[in-house]
Amino acid sequence: MVDADSTQKTKIIHVGLGGWGGDWERNAIPPVTEVERVAVVDAHEPTLRKAQAALGLPDEVCFTSLTAAAAAVPADGVVITAPMDFHVPVALEALDAGLHALVEKPFAGTVAEARTAVERAEELGLVLQVSQNYRFYPGAQKARQLIADGAVGDLSVVHVDFRRWDHDEPADGGYRHYQFPHPLIYDMAIHHFDLLRMTTGREAVSVYAKVTDPPWSRYTEEASAVLVIELDGGLVASYRGSWVSRAPQTHWDGEWTFEGADGYLTLTGRGNSGPADDEVRLGLGGAPAEPVALVTPDLWGRSAGLRQFARAVRGGPAPDVTGRSNLGSVALMEAAARSAASGRVEPVERIGGTTA
C-alpha cells in the first residue's frame, strides 16, 4: 500500500454491470474523486456491451472475466455489484489476485460462505468491505450517537416499519424482483437488520419471522413479513416489512421508533432526495418529539462507503463495515430466512469479534 496521504487515486475494477451496477456507474462512483474506475467486467457479454456503449468505453477496458481484467489493467481493488450468489466467488477471485474488494449487500446468503472470504482477506492482509450504504446517511448516524449518549435512557423496545408497493409488473413479464431469493429479507430487510445493529450497538440473539403475503402476491418467496428480534440484554425489536403495501409509503430506511426509560426517538430517511429527507425527532419525559439538527455530509450512501474503501486501500483507517463486522448482519438475515421457512423462533449465530 502507498501512503494514505498520497494524492494518487485508488484504481478500481467494477464487476457486475446490470441494473444496480449501472446505477453505481451513473451515481455512486462519479462523486468519489479519490477513485478511478479503470476497467469493467460482466460475464454476460450482452450486458457488458450494453454498458460499454452507455459509458463510451474502449474495448481494452471491457472484460468478461475478472482474471482477464486483473492481468491486463493495473488496479488496486474491485467493486462487486454482481448478483448475490457471485459476491463471495468474485471476492475470492479478487483477493487471490492481490486486489482489495468492496462487495455489495447482502454479502452472502450464509455466514459460512461469507466467512470464507473474510478469512482469506485477513490471511492476505487485504481490505474486504461490504457496502451497507444506509449507514452513511445523517439520520442513522445521529440516531446511533443519541442512543449511545443515553439521550432516551436505557432502551426498552424498537419498532421498525417498511412499506413499499413494487407489484405493478405483470407476473409473466420476466420481472426479476419477483424471483429474487427472499426479496424482503435478503434484498431489503438486510439494510434494516444492519441499521438495527448499528443504532443500538447490540447483536441479535434470536428471530421469529412470520410471512404475511397476500394470495395475490406475484413474488415467488416472501414479499412481506412480520418479525420479532431479540437483541443482547433482552431488548426486543418488532419489524414489519412489505413490498406489496398500499398504505402510505415509507422512505427506504423505513420508520423507526426507539423507546427508552427517559423518552423516545424517531428516525426516517434514505429518501429519493438524499440526506435532505432524513429526519430524527427526540421526545423526553412525555413531551412531544422535536426535530434534531442533522449535519449534511459532502458524500453519503454508497459514495461515502466507496471513499472509505479508497482510503483504506491506500493505508488509511479500516472502513466502518468490514467483511468481519458485517457477519452479524448476515447471521440475522440467515436466521430470519430460516425462521420464515420453519415457522419457529430461530437462534442467530454468534459471531466472535464482530462489532455493530
SETI-358766 format. One record per residue (C-alpha): z, x negated, y negated. Coordinates in pm, 1 decimal, padded with zeros to 6 digits. Each point is the difference from the previous one (the first is absolute). Layout:
<sites>
SITE        pz        px        py
SITE         Z         X         Y
...
</sites>
This chain:
<sites>
SITE        pz        px        py
SITE   00000.0   00000.0   00000.0
SITE  -00058.4  -00102.7  -00356.9
SITE   00257.7   00022.4  -00273.0
SITE   00100.4   00352.0  -00101.0
SITE  -00070.8  -00081.5  -00366.4
SITE  -00360.4  -00096.3   00068.2
SITE  -00263.1   00197.5  -00188.6
SITE  -00231.9  -00014.7   00298.8
SITE  -00069.5   00344.8   00142.2
SITE   00096.5   00107.2   00349.8
SITE  -00320.6   00049.1   00196.6
SITE  -00001.0   00303.5   00228.6
SITE  -00227.0   00142.5   00266.8
SITE   00002.6   00379.1   00007.2
SITE  -00025.5   00157.7   00347.8
SITE  -00074.4   00372.9   00034.2
SITE  -00238.6   00164.0  -00244.9
SITE   00023.4   00368.6   00090.5
SITE   00121.0   00267.7  -00238.6
SITE   00340.1  -00153.8  -00076.0
SITE  -00134.9  -00355.1   00010.2
SITE  -00262.2   00101.1  -00254.9
SITE   00276.6   00137.6  -00220.2
SITE   00175.5  -00336.5   00021.9
SITE  -00319.9  -00164.8  -00123.0
SITE  -00036.3   00241.1  -00292.0
SITE   00359.8   00046.2  -00110.0
SITE   00256.2  -00229.4   00164.4
SITE  -00156.1  -00346.5   00003.3
SITE  -00174.8  -00023.7  -00342.2
SITE   00317.9   00025.4  -00216.3
SITE   00159.5  -00299.3   00177.7
SITE  -00129.3  -00300.0  -00192.3
SITE   00182.4  -00239.7   00230.8
SITE  -00229.0   00074.3   00294.8
SITE  -00366.7  -00055.5   00071.9
SITE  -00162.6   00197.0   00277.4
SITE  -00238.2  -00250.2   00155.9
SITE  -00131.6   00192.1   00301.4
SITE  -00001.2   00344.9   00160.6
SITE   00006.8   00095.2   00367.3
SITE  -00066.2   00318.4   00193.9
SITE  -00082.4   00009.6   00371.6
SITE  -00206.1   00318.0  -00055.8
SITE  -00319.7  -00137.4  -00150.7
SITE  -00115.2   00323.7  -00169.3
SITE   00335.9   00016.5  -00180.0
SITE  -00032.0  -00366.7  -00093.5
SITE  -00351.1   00043.4  -00141.3
SITE   00096.6   00311.5  -00194.2
SITE   00290.9  -00189.3  -00158.6
SITE  -00220.3  -00301.5  -00064.1
SITE  -00245.9   00214.8  -00192.9
SITE   00273.5   00176.4  -00194.5
SITE   00167.9  -00327.5  -00096.2
SITE  -00319.9  -00195.2  -00058.9
SITE   00096.7  -00280.9   00236.7
SITE  -00229.8  -00273.0   00137.8
SITE  -00051.1  -00033.7   00374.9
SITE   00193.7  -00327.2   00016.2
SITE   00335.3   00169.6  -00071.6
SITE  -00045.7   00298.9   00234.7
SITE   00103.7  -00025.2   00364.6
SITE   00056.1   00216.3   00306.2
SITE   00286.6  -00218.7   00127.1
SITE   00297.0  -00168.6  -00162.5
SITE  -00049.6  -00308.6   00214.0
SITE  -00349.2  -00047.6  -00141.1
SITE   00118.3   00059.6  -00355.2
SITE   00290.3  -00245.1   00030.7
SITE  -00234.2  -00266.6   00135.4
SITE  -00252.8   00046.1  -00279.0
SITE   00204.6   00067.8  -00312.7
SITE   00310.3  -00193.7  -00114.9
SITE   00288.5   00245.0  -00039.2
SITE   00378.9   00015.6  -00023.6
SITE   00071.5   00345.6   00137.6
SITE  -00128.7   00328.0   00135.6
SITE   00049.4   00356.6  -00122.3
SITE  -00026.9   00241.2   00294.9
SITE  -00093.9   00361.5  -00074.6
SITE  -00157.4   00080.4   00336.6
SITE   00132.8   00296.9   00205.5
SITE   00356.6  -00035.4   00129.6
SITE  -00098.8  -00092.6   00355.8
SITE  -00164.6  -00315.4  -00136.0
SITE   00281.4  -00110.8  -00233.5
SITE   00184.6  -00226.3   00241.4
SITE  -00306.2  -00137.5   00186.2
SITE  -00166.4  -00096.4  -00328.5
SITE   00326.3  -00138.9  -00138.5
SITE   00038.8  -00218.7   00308.8
SITE  -00359.5  -00115.7  -00037.9
SITE   00068.3  -00089.1  -00363.3
SITE   00325.1  -00180.3   00074.6
SITE  -00156.1  -00200.8   00281.4
SITE  -00269.5  -00105.8  -00247.6
SITE   00273.0  -00130.2  -00231.9
SITE  -00031.9   00288.9  -00245.3
SITE   00280.0   00203.4  -00154.6
SITE  -00024.3   00376.0   00055.3
SITE   00064.1   00313.8  -00205.1
SITE  -00018.5   00309.1   00223.7
SITE  -00037.6   00363.3  -00106.9
SITE   00256.3   00255.7   00113.1
SITE   00088.5   00105.0   00259.4
SITE   00045.6  -00355.9   00122.2
SITE  -00033.5   00111.8   00364.2
SITE   00070.4   00297.4   00221.1
SITE   00290.2  -00170.4   00178.0
SITE   00264.8  -00255.6  -00082.5
SITE  -00099.1  -00203.6   00305.0
SITE  -00356.4  -00039.6  -00125.0
SITE   00107.0  -00077.2  -00356.7
SITE   00247.8  -00258.8   00122.6
SITE  -00277.1  -00207.2   00162.7
SITE  -00154.4  -00061.0  -00341.0
SITE   00337.8  -00056.5  -00168.2
SITE   00101.1  -00265.1   00249.8
SITE  -00340.2  -00169.4  -00013.9
SITE   00012.1  -00019.6  -00380.4
SITE   00350.3  -00143.8   00007.7
SITE  -00099.3  -00251.1   00265.8
SITE  -00291.4  -00118.2  -00214.8
SITE   00186.0   00017.0  -00333.0
SITE  -00247.7   00247.9  -00148.9
SITE   00052.2   00301.1  -00225.6
SITE  -00026.8   00338.9   00170.8
SITE   00039.4   00289.5  -00242.5
SITE  -00032.2   00376.8   00041.1
SITE  -00143.9   00209.9  -00281.7
SITE   00269.4   00265.0  -00049.7
SITE  -00141.6   00078.6  -00341.9
SITE   00229.7   00291.9  -00088.9
SITE   00280.9  -00252.1  -00054.8
SITE  -00185.3  -00141.4  -00296.5
SITE   00040.9   00294.5  -00237.5
SITE   00265.6   00023.6  -00272.7
SITE   00161.3   00321.5   00127.8
SITE   00080.3  -00132.4   00346.2
SITE   00122.1  -00330.2  -00141.0
SITE   00227.8   00172.5  -00252.7
SITE   00141.0   00231.4   00268.3
SITE   00083.3  -00299.8   00218.8
SITE   00171.8  -00173.7  -00290.8
SITE   00206.5   00304.1  -00100.1
SITE   00114.9   00065.3   00356.6
SITE   00087.8  -00365.6   00054.9
SITE   00197.1   00002.7  -00326.5
SITE   00198.9   00302.4   00117.8
SITE  -00133.1   00235.5  -00267.0
SITE   00059.0   00308.9   00218.9
SITE   00287.7  -00142.2   00202.2
SITE  -00005.2  -00008.5   00379.0
SITE  -00308.2   00176.4   00129.8
SITE   00060.8   00320.0   00195.8
SITE  -00352.6   00121.1   00083.6
SITE  -00367.8  -00062.1  -00082.0
SITE  -00271.0   00268.7  -00009.1
SITE  -00374.6  -00074.3  -00004.3
SITE  -00287.0   00248.6  -00029.2
SITE  -00370.9  -00088.3   00022.9
SITE  -00261.5   00274.4  -00035.7
SITE  -00376.6  -00043.8  -00011.2
SITE  -00299.6   00211.6   00098.3
SITE  -00260.3  -00203.9   00190.1
SITE  -00168.7   00268.7   00205.6
SITE  -00327.8   00094.7  -00167.5
SITE  -00238.2  -00197.2   00221.2
SITE  -00157.2   00187.3   00294.5
SITE   00153.6  -00057.3   00340.9
SITE  -00327.1  -00122.9   00151.6
SITE  -00113.9  -00211.5  -00292.4
SITE   00132.4  -00335.4   00116.5
SITE   00280.7  -00016.0  -00254.9
SITE   00192.3  -00303.9   00123.1
SITE   00338.1   00101.4  -00136.0
SITE   00015.6   00291.9   00243.3
SITE  -00019.1  -00248.1   00290.0
SITE   00225.3  -00265.1  -00154.5
SITE   00284.9  -00095.2   00236.6
SITE   00314.2   00171.0  -00129.0
SITE  -00158.0   00085.1  -00337.9
SITE   00331.2   00097.7  -00159.1
SITE   00238.0  -00252.2   00154.6
SITE  -00228.8  -00305.0   00015.0
SITE  -00228.7   00060.3  -00294.8
SITE   00243.5   00140.0  -00255.5
SITE   00365.2   00015.9   00107.1
SITE  -00006.2  -00377.3   00061.2
SITE  -00002.3  -00031.8  -00381.2
SITE   00302.4   00226.7  -00030.3
SITE   00183.5  -00168.8   00289.1
SITE  -00047.9  -00332.7  -00176.7
SITE   00118.3   00143.0  -00333.1
SITE   00305.1   00149.2   00173.1
SITE   00099.0  -00344.4   00126.2
SITE  -00078.1  -00157.7  -00336.6
SITE   00186.7   00246.2  -00222.7
SITE   00311.7   00039.6   00215.3
SITE   00016.6  -00357.2   00128.0
SITE   00075.4   00139.3   00347.0
SITE  -00169.1  -00013.8   00338.3
SITE  -00074.5   00306.3   00211.9
SITE   00209.9   00068.3   00310.3
SITE  -00166.9   00309.4   00148.4
SITE  -00259.9   00265.1  -00077.5
SITE  -00082.0   00352.3   00108.7
SITE  -00350.8   00125.8  -00077.6
SITE  -00113.8   00359.0   00047.7
SITE  -00372.7   00059.3  -00039.4
SITE  -00063.2   00319.5  -00200.0
SITE  -00380.4   00025.3  -00000.2
SITE  -00151.0   00346.3  -00047.2
SITE  -00236.2   00124.1   00273.5
SITE  -00297.4  -00032.6  -00235.3
SITE   00051.5  -00372.3  -00066.4
SITE  -00313.7  -00205.8   00065.7
SITE   00201.2  -00315.4   00062.6
SITE   00010.3  -00143.2   00352.8
SITE   00358.9  -00121.3  -00047.6
SITE   00278.6   00095.1  -00238.4
SITE  -00103.5   00085.2  -00355.2
SITE   00345.6   00133.0  -00088.5
SITE   00352.4  -00058.7   00123.5
SITE   00367.8   00020.3  -00087.6
SITE   00214.9  -00305.4   00071.8
SITE   00369.5  -00080.9  -00004.0
SITE   00066.4  -00372.3  -00036.7
SITE   00338.8  -00163.5   00043.3
SITE   00052.4  -00328.3  -00180.8
SITE   00271.2  -00264.2   00016.7
SITE   00342.0   00126.8  -00103.8
SITE  -00074.6   00355.2   00109.0
SITE  -00227.2   00079.2  -00296.4
SITE  -00245.1   00277.9   00090.6
SITE  -00343.4   00056.8  -00152.1
SITE  -00207.6   00313.8   00039.1
SITE  -00377.3  -00032.4  -00019.7
SITE  -00257.7   00277.7  -00022.3
SITE  -00362.8  -00105.5  -00010.2
SITE  -00333.1   00178.0   00026.3
SITE  -00373.0  -00056.6  -00038.3
SITE  -00057.1   00377.5   00023.8
SITE   00228.8   00132.7  -00274.3
SITE  -00114.9   00265.7  -00245.8
SITE   00325.3  -00035.8  -00195.4
SITE  -00001.6  -00193.7  -00330.3
SITE  -00130.9  -00346.7   00075.8
SITE   00225.5  -00302.5  -00034.6
SITE  -00093.6  -00345.1  -00120.8
SITE  -00061.2  -00249.3   00278.8
SITE   00358.9  -00124.6  -00011.9
SITE   00115.0   00355.5   00065.5
SITE   00308.8   00151.6  -00160.6
SITE   00331.4  -00176.3   00066.1
SITE   00362.0   00096.2  -00060.2
SITE   00280.0  -00251.0   00058.9
SITE   00343.0   00164.8  -00007.7
SITE   00320.4  -00200.8  -00042.4
SITE   00368.6   00032.5  -00071.6
SITE  -00052.0  -00022.0  -00377.2
SITE  -00334.1   00170.8  -00053.5
SITE  -00359.3   00012.4   00109.4
SITE  -00330.0  -00173.2  -00059.6
SITE  -00354.0   00139.6   00026.2
SITE  -00319.2  -00198.6   00044.3
SITE  -00367.2   00079.5   00001.7
SITE  -00301.6  -00216.8  -00063.8
SITE  -00310.8  -00170.3   00126.4
SITE  -00216.0   00257.9  -00175.3
SITE  -00371.6  -00019.2  -00066.3
SITE   00063.8  -00136.3  -00349.4
SITE   00191.3  -00304.0   00122.3
SITE   00350.0  -00094.8  -00120.5
SITE  -00017.1   00254.6  -00283.3
SITE   00069.0   00273.0   00257.7
SITE   00323.8  -00157.0   00124.2
SITE   00321.3   00178.7  -00089.0
SITE   00364.5  -00069.2   00080.1
SITE   00279.9   00234.5  -00113.1
SITE   00373.8  -00060.1   00020.9
SITE   00267.8   00269.7  -00007.6
SITE   00369.6  -00089.7  -00000.3
SITE   00311.2   00212.6   00048.9
SITE  -00188.9   00325.8   00036.9
SITE  -00197.2  -00044.4  -00323.6
SITE  -00376.0   00064.8  -00006.4
SITE  -00209.6  -00299.9   00096.3
SITE  -00153.7  -00192.8  -00287.4
SITE  -00305.8  -00229.3   00010.6
SITE   00063.8  -00370.8   00051.1
SITE  -00212.5  -00250.9  -00193.2
SITE  -00253.4  -00180.8   00217.2
SITE  -00180.4  -00326.2  -00066.0
SITE  -00376.9   00012.2   00052.2
SITE  -00109.7  -00317.1   00182.0
SITE  -00318.8  -00189.6  -00076.6
SITE  -00104.2   00039.4   00364.7
SITE   00112.3   00262.7   00248.0
SITE  -00065.3   00124.6   00349.9
SITE  -00236.1  -00202.8   00215.8
SITE  -00090.9  -00233.4  -00286.2
SITE   00363.9  -00098.2  -00056.4
SITE   00040.3  -00069.0   00370.9
SITE  -00320.2  -00204.2   00007.5
SITE   00125.5  -00211.8  -00289.8
SITE   00321.3  -00068.2   00195.8
SITE  -00214.8  -00103.2   00294.8
SITE  -00209.8  -00235.3  -00214.7
SITE   00310.5  -00166.4  -00142.9
SITE   00171.3  -00031.1   00338.5
SITE  -00310.6  -00162.1   00146.3
SITE   00008.0  -00253.4  -00281.6
SITE   00360.2  -00096.8   00068.8
SITE   00180.6   00264.6  -00203.4
SITE   00275.0   00240.5   00110.8
SITE  -00038.5   00197.3   00319.6
SITE  -00144.0   00349.8  -00056.6
SITE   00229.3   00302.0  -00007.0
SITE  -00151.8   00141.1   00320.0
SITE  -00042.6  -00270.8   00259.9
SITE  -00115.7   00087.5   00347.1
SITE   00353.2  -00046.9   00128.8
SITE   00168.9   00211.2  -00267.2
SITE  -00250.9   00278.0   00067.6
SITE   00096.8   00027.8   00367.2
SITE   00276.6   00245.7  -00091.1
SITE  -00257.7   00238.9  -00149.2
SITE  -00224.4  -00033.6   00305.8
SITE   00300.8   00066.9   00224.5
SITE   00082.9   00323.8  -00183.3
SITE  -00364.8   00108.8   00008.4
SITE  -00027.2  -00074.2   00371.7
SITE   00320.7   00189.5   00080.2
SITE  -00111.4   00298.5  -00211.0
SITE  -00328.4   00025.0   00191.7
SITE   00190.5  -00030.0   00326.6
SITE   00234.1   00279.9  -00106.1
SITE  -00289.9   00223.5  -00104.6
SITE  -00133.8  -00034.4   00355.0
SITE   00330.2   00023.1   00189.5
SITE   00175.7   00265.2  -00205.8
SITE   00318.8  -00207.9   00012.3
SITE   00203.5  -00215.2  -00235.3
SITE  -00133.7  -00352.2   00046.6
SITE   00178.9  -00326.0  -00079.6
SITE  -00163.1  -00236.3  -00247.3
SITE  -00035.3  -00353.7   00130.9
SITE   00239.1  -00236.2  -00175.3
SITE  -00180.7  -00297.1  -00149.8
SITE   00209.7  -00309.3  -00047.8
SITE  -00042.5  -00189.4  -00323.6
SITE  -00197.5   00261.2  -00196.6
SITE   00086.6   00121.6  -00344.6
SITE  -00101.7   00320.6  -00171.6
</sites>
